[in-house]
């Protein structure tokens, strides 16, 4: 019998698992590396997907960029659960969180364009996210040759 997956707000107990998941994705070039310190500073925005045994098999964060926009970032799913709806559950929880915070727009920079399209996002121009660029992109080693695709969705507060 397959374990049921449930999504929860992350706690300090989940930091090591989040670090492990994001480090694996980073090694494959699918996201930027994040230190445990960076994960801890973002912890209030993280959600985790857990099996009923308590094992964390996915994570993702919603990071407010300003009063008009938040970003879904650090979305990672373990190999064994890739393609089994874990990412969908996480993104749905992050969108719900954005709506509860009354964020008019949610963005993401991703390589998983088809996945985010299915979640209601559309491709857009990175230049429409100046706050994102000034907050994190300046520290990115890919700044001059960014190959991630910018996507966004408007919430009912737009």
Buried (B, 14 or more C-beta within 10 A) or exposed (E): EEEEBEBEEBEEEBBEBBBEBBBBBBEEEBBBEBEEEBBBEBBEBBBBBBBEEEBBBBBBBBBBBEEEBBBBBBBBBBEEBEEBEBBBBBBBBBBBBBBEBEBBBBBBBBEBBEBBEEBBBEEBEBEEBEBBBEBBBEEBEEEEEBEBBBBBBEBEEE
